[in-house]
Each structure stands twice: as C-alpha cells, then as structure tokens.
Amino acid sequence: MNCKTTQPSWHAALHGRDIVIISPQYWGDYWVSKHWIAYELSRKLRTVFIEPPIWVGGVIRNPWNNSSHLRRILQPLRRVDRDLYVLSQKFFPRGIEWCGGVTERTTEALLRLGIRSPIVLNFGTNYQLVKGLKGAVTVYYSVDPPFPEAGHENDEALTCEASDLVYAVSETYRKQLAPLCTIQPLHVIPHGYSFEHARRVAEDPAALCPKELQALPRPILGFVGSIHDAYVDIERVERLARERPKSSIVLIGPYRNNPLGPDLSPGALHRLRRLPNVHLLGPRHFLDVPRYVKYFDACLVLVNVKDYGGSAMTGKRTHFKWLVYLSMGKPVVAPRVHEAESIESLVYLCDDDGGYLSAIDKAVTEDHSREMHRINYASQFAFDRTLDSIMQPIAECLNGAATPDDRHLVRYALKEERV
C-alpha cells in the first residue's frame, strides 16, 4: 500500500471507519495497554476487541473451572460500551467442521455487525486471521516478544509480511523486527497509559486508602502486574521479606486463572504464602489500581532477570506498570532492565539483591524532589498522545482511499455491560 501524507488530524481522516483489535489476552477487569487502546479508540470509532480462541471441548469437559470461558462460549459477541464490542473466538472438537474455521466464524461475526475492510490493529502473530480479515490497513503492534510453539517459529515474519505497518513498543523490539520489515514502515510507539485518570485519583482527597492497606505496617512496598514466576522474582521477595520484616510487601494482580498470561507455579505460591509480611491481594479493577498505588511508599518491579532473562527476555521486555507507578510520582525500585536505562535519574536500578535492599531503604526515605519529574515524564504517555502516534500512520496510509460507502449498521441486541 502506498502511504502518503495527509491531514494533521486522524479523527477526520478515519471518520466512519471500524477498528478490529486482535489481542492475545482476554477482556476483563484487569487491563493492560491493548485494553486501554480499545476503550479509547471506541470513543471515536466503532471497535471490536477479538479475544484469543477458546477450546470448546476443554470447557465442556470441565465447566466449573472454566466459568469465565463458559460465558464467552454462550455469548461470543457482546457489547461492553456504546461502540466497543468483544468477540470470543472458539475452537470446536474435530468432526464439527460444519461450524467452519476460526477465521471464517470471526469474519462472519464481523459481517453481521456490518464491518467490512476494517482497520486491523494486531497484537499477536496469527497471520492467517490477519489475512482473513482483509483489512483496509493492517498493523502488527509488537508489545511483547512472541514465544512460538514448535512449527510456528516463522509466524512473526509471516505476520509482518501480511501487515501494511509494523509498530514496536521499544527500540529493542524495533531492532529485532527490522530484518523482518523489508517494505513495511516500522515505527517505535511506546505504551500509553490513562495518565489523566491516575492524576485525578492522586489529587482527590476522597480517594481514601483501601481497607486492605489500612492496617498494614509501613512502609508498604507495592507491586502491580501479572504475578507469575517470570514477572516476580520469588527468591528476591523472600530475601526482602526476611531482611525487612517490618515492611509490608503487597502484590496486586492475577496469580491464578490469569487472563493475561501464565499462573504462578504451585511451588512459588507456597513460598510466598509462608512469608507473614507478604500480602497477595489478587487482581483489582483497572480503574481502582491507582488508588492502591497512591498509598504505596515504594513501588516494585520484580521481574526475574536472573532465571528468565534468556527464555522470556525479561531484561528486554517493556513493562506497562512503570507508567502506573510514575504517573503517581512514586519511587520505583527495579532490576537493571534495558527499558529503564534512559530514566535512571527517576528510578532506582539495582544490579543484585543487596543493591535492591539498599535501594528500598533510599526509596522509602527520599524527599519529594523527584516526584514532579516522574509525573512530567509519565505525562508524555497520556493516551491522547499515544493514540495520535498509533493512528496517524494509519491515516496516512488511507489518505485518498474511499470511506466505506455502506456500514450496514446491523446491530445485535447485545447485552450492555459497564466498562
């Protein structure tokens, strides 16, 4: 597709278009950047958020342990806001081929909504689905490195080939994708965050301390994110809990039935539960997370670079939680990861467990001199700016293309949900 320069505002250029987001994570109360992007885009354009496929046979065999998936099977297309829909894909047992393949069923569901030639914003490497959607513009947005199963090692290259534009969330990822993008424009577009919402919570005197934190001894050392063996260094938490017994270590995020990734291993869960000053709170609603961070004395990045630096590239991965913390002006203590080297003056980066403990002590006793610097840094990732970065190249590619002449506004009587 020939990309040209266009109007300064993508809103006008994309008026009347539809957005389809392909996500490797399910829709729910716990949001990462792609959920926010879907929600923010739906305020301007009709948006469909496509969840990962569900294996119907497994859910039917064990419905009690898959209650959230059971609902997705029974109601695969649902409306969660005025112009935001969620579509659940399904894999059927072999022999029920009359249902068609995943791509065919997905395309048919979109057609019933009147969606043809959408703008496709793809966060995964399912290139067959990407091709089947026949997007007016297709974008591959790499926010996490793929970990392909055997036989799928070339899927990311095929996804890039099937895309008109490729976005990388960091310079590290751009370098990895560059050899795969022979003709596709490649842009670095970092994570965005709901900065304005975080600041409203920070400045609201009515946003009181959550009850789970009120009785905890201070300082409160808090973590927000997926809780699994790669993202939480269990050995580091154990040492921190032992050597700072008067501190409260609070972990907020899914660790069982995790909609965003793997679960915490049973052994790791057992080790955490043995620590009296470690508090596993589980996930919290995305809108309520800033209220918890507001009352942290220091914020933790616990990614396990020692054991997962090679297999999961934890030292190179970008972490959405940085923006959650920095938007509130909080001190952040983290292992030395690539992403944070440019903001070392705003955070505490540590090379080993001893350095991590020392940094905790500095963080909880620091003055407020760096607070505004952190907030100002985070402000550049507010969603208005991020959406401009995401959508402007798309608008440039569509410049001169005809606006869809018939949106076929056929709507299901979908159940309305609160976002």
Secondary structure as UniProt FT lines:
FT   HELIX           10..13
FT   TURN            14..16
FT   STRAND          18..22
FT   HELIX           33..42
FT   TURN            43..44
FT   STRAND          46..50
FT   STRAND          54..55
FT   HELIX           56..61
FT   HELIX           63..66
FT   HELIX           67..74
FT   STRAND          77..81
FT   TURN            82..83
FT   STRAND          84..87
FT   STRAND          90..91
FT   TURN            94..95
FT   HELIX           97..99
FT   HELIX           102..112
FT   TURN            113..114
FT   STRAND          119..122
FT   HELIX           127..133
FT   STRAND          137..142
FT   TURN            150..151
FT   TURN            153..154
FT   HELIX           155..161
FT   STRAND          165..168
FT   HELIX           171..177
FT   HELIX           178..180
FT   STRAND          186..188
FT   HELIX           195..203
FT   TURN            205..206
FT   HELIX           211..214
FT   STRAND          220..224
FT   TURN            229..231
FT   HELIX           234..243
FT   TURN            245..246
FT   STRAND          248..252
FT   HELIX           266..273
FT   TURN            276..277
FT   STRAND          278..282
FT   TURN            286..288
FT   HELIX           289..294
FT   STRAND          298..300
FT   HELIX           305..308
FT   TURN            309..311
FT   TURN            314..316
FT   HELIX           321..327
FT   TURN            328..329
FT   STRAND          332..335
FT   HELIX           338..343
FT   TURN            344..346
FT   STRAND          348..350
FT   HELIX           353..365
FT   TURN            369..370
FT   HELIX           371..379
FT   TURN            380..381
FT   HELIX           383..398
FT   TURN            399..400
//
